[in-house]
């Protein structure tokens, strides 16, 4: 069973295949897709990555580049399907904007409420950063912890959840069966 409406959560490490998996799942919805991108080009290498991602998207998809006000971007998306890539960079952007932890978590709750209120499919992509060593500085530890809390909230709110490892998808939370789900 594949979620065609609701909330789909996709996580994994760097270069694990998360975005490709999420893009395929968004395309399978058979509906228009809005790609909400949270990356910011702070250097030439990141600018090249962003340009490569833009070029790789299907021509009919709508791209919204929004580094901070992601709940509003998801809520205002003009298509039935939204792909948000990614929570990890969004949380980083909020930390760089000096948002306190409580404000970041409140924004995450607002994002999840906006995603749940949409009639179509919302796909959330994020990095799993908790598998590594404990970072050696306070900001990196704060980021790891805060992203972990945001990820926990997103996974709990999701209808279906996947972990990507070396390009292989592992289902963490199966999609609900419409035949047995009460209406």
SVG drawing of the C-alpha trace seen along z (x, -y; Angstrom):
<svg xmlns="http://www.w3.org/2000/svg" viewBox="-16 -35 51 39">
<polyline fill="none" stroke="black" stroke-width="0.4" points="0.0,0.0 1.3,-3.5 0.2,-6.7 -1.3,-9.0 -2.7,-11.5 -1.5,-12.3 2.1,-12.6 5.1,-10.6 8.3,-10.8 11.7,-9.9 15.0,-9.9 18.5,-8.6 22.1,-9.7 23.9,-11.9 23.8,-10.5 21.6,-7.6 19.0,-8.1 16.4,-10.0 15.7,-12.7 15.5,-10.4 13.1,-8.1 11.0,-11.0 10.8,-12.4 9.7,-9.1 7.0,-8.8 5.8,-12.3 5.7,-11.6 3.7,-8.4 0.9,-10.5 -0.1,-11.3 -0.8,-14.8 1.0,-18.2 4.0,-18.5 5.3,-21.6 8.9,-21.2 9.6,-23.2 13.4,-23.7 15.0,-24.9 18.7,-25.1 20.6,-28.4 23.6,-29.1 26.2,-30.4 29.1,-29.3 29.9,-28.3 29.7,-24.6 26.2,-24.9 25.1,-27.1 26.2,-24.4 24.3,-21.7 21.1,-23.9 21.5,-24.4 22.0,-20.7 18.8,-19.9 16.8,-22.5 17.9,-21.1 17.0,-17.5 13.4,-18.3 10.7,-17.4 9.7,-20.5 6.1,-20.5 6.9,-20.7 6.5,-24.0 9.6,-25.0 9.3,-27.2 12.6,-28.2 11.8,-29.0 14.6,-28.7 12.6,-29.9 8.8,-30.2 8.3,-26.6 4.9,-26.1 3.4,-29.0 5.1,-27.6 3.5,-24.2 0.2,-25.7 0.2,-27.9 1.4,-25.2 -0.6,-25.4 -0.5,-21.6 -2.0,-18.6 1.4,-17.0 4.2,-18.8 7.7,-17.5 9.7,-19.3 13.5,-18.9 14.6,-19.1 13.8,-19.5 17.6,-19.2 18.5,-22.4 15.4,-24.1 16.3,-23.5 19.9,-24.6 18.5,-27.8 16.4,-28.5 19.4,-28.0 21.5,-30.4 18.6,-32.9 19.0,-32.7 15.7,-31.0 15.4,-29.5 14.8,-25.8 11.2,-26.3 10.5,-28.5 12.0,-25.9 9.8,-23.1 6.7,-25.4 7.5,-26.0 7.9,-22.2 4.4,-21.7 3.0,-24.4 4.6,-22.7 3.1,-19.4 -0.3,-20.9 -0.2,-22.6 0.9,-19.3 -1.9,-17.3 -4.5,-19.9 -3.6,-19.6 -6.0,-17.3 -3.1,-15.8 0.2,-14.1 3.1,-15.9 6.5,-14.2 9.0,-15.3 12.7,-14.6 15.2,-14.8 18.6,-13.6 19.2,-11.1 22.1,-12.7 22.0,-10.8 23.9,-7.7 27.3,-9.3 29.6,-10.3 28.7,-13.1 29.7,-16.4 32.6,-18.2 30.9,-21.6 27.8,-23.0 26.2,-24.3 26.6,-21.0 25.2,-19.1 22.3,-21.6 21.6,-21.0 21.8,-17.2 19.4,-17.2 17.0,-19.8 16.8,-18.0 16.3,-14.7 13.3,-16.2 11.8,-17.6 12.4,-14.3 10.6,-12.4 7.6,-14.7 7.5,-14.4 7.8,-10.6 5.1,-10.3 2.7,-12.5 3.4,-10.6 1.1,-8.0 4.1,-6.2 7.9,-6.4 11.0,-5.2 14.7,-5.0 17.1,-5.0 20.5,-3.2 22.9,-2.9 20.1,-3.5 17.9,-0.8 14.5,-1.8 13.6,-0.3 10.0,-0.8 9.7,-2.0 6.0,-2.7 3.6,-1.1 0.9,-3.0 -2.6,-2.6 -4.8,-0.1 -7.9,-2.0 -10.0,1.2 -9.4,1.4 -9.1,-2.3 -12.2,-3.8 -13.6,-6.8"/>
</svg>
